[in-house]
Amino acid sequence: MPFVHIAEAISMADRVVVLSNRPAVVKDIIDIKLTCPNGVRTPMKCREAPEFRHYFNKIWKELDVHVK
């Protein structure tokens, strides 16, 4: 299932595939391993995981999104 939002992808997926600009090629495949509070893996609980920010920043940098 494709995701548009980084936070949504991290909180709902076990693996995130980062694609390059057109023509799209796979830049990176990131396995998501979150320590969700109370061992319950829901999208909202996963956003509270200590690793969440690390994955978010890593994916953001991989996307090469630059504001002009």
Contacts in CASP RR format, 6 or more apart in sequence:
PFRMAT RR
TARGET T0000
AUTHOR 0000-0000-0000
METHOD contacts of the structure
MODEL  1
MPFVHIAEAISMADRVVVLSNRPAVVKDIIDIKLTCPNGVRTPMKCREAP
EFRHYFNKIWKELDVHVK
1 13 0 8 1.000
3 9 0 8 1.000
3 12 0 8 1.000
3 13 0 8 1.000
3 16 0 8 1.000
6 56 0 8 1.000
6 59 0 8 1.000
6 60 0 8 1.000
7 47 0 8 1.000
7 56 0 8 1.000
8 43 0 8 1.000
9 16 0 8 1.000
9 59 0 8 1.000
10 16 0 8 1.000
10 32 0 8 1.000
10 34 0 8 1.000
10 46 0 8 1.000
10 47 0 8 1.000
10 52 0 8 1.000
10 55 0 8 1.000
10 56 0 8 1.000
10 59 0 8 1.000
11 34 0 8 1.000
11 43 0 8 1.000
11 44 0 8 1.000
11 46 0 8 1.000
11 47 0 8 1.000
11 52 0 8 1.000
12 43 0 8 1.000
12 46 0 8 1.000
13 32 0 8 1.000
14 31 0 8 1.000
14 32 0 8 1.000
15 29 0 8 1.000
15 30 0 8 1.000
15 31 0 8 1.000
15 32 0 8 1.000
16 29 0 8 1.000
16 30 0 8 1.000
16 32 0 8 1.000
16 55 0 8 1.000
16 59 0 8 1.000
17 26 0 8 1.000
17 28 0 8 1.000
17 29 0 8 1.000
17 30 0 8 1.000
18 26 0 8 1.000
18 27 0 8 1.000
18 28 0 8 1.000
18 29 0 8 1.000
18 30 0 8 1.000
18 59 0 8 1.000
18 62 0 8 1.000
18 63 0 8 1.000
19 25 0 8 1.000
19 26 0 8 1.000
19 27 0 8 1.000
20 26 0 8 1.000
20 27 0 8 1.000
20 64 0 8 1.000
21 64 0 8 1.000
27 62 0 8 1.000
28 62 0 8 1.000
30 55 0 8 1.000
30 58 0 8 1.000
30 59 0 8 1.000
30 62 0 8 1.000
32 55 0 8 1.000
33 51 0 8 1.000
34 41 0 8 1.000
34 46 0 8 1.000
34 49 0 8 1.000
34 51 0 8 1.000
34 52 0 8 1.000
34 55 0 8 1.000
35 49 0 8 1.000
35 50 0 8 1.000
35 51 0 8 1.000
36 42 0 8 1.000
36 45 0 8 1.000
36 46 0 8 1.000
36 48 0 8 1.000
36 49 0 8 1.000
37 45 0 8 1.000
37 48 0 8 1.000
37 49 0 8 1.000
38 45 0 8 1.000
39 45 0 8 1.000
46 52 0 8 1.000
END
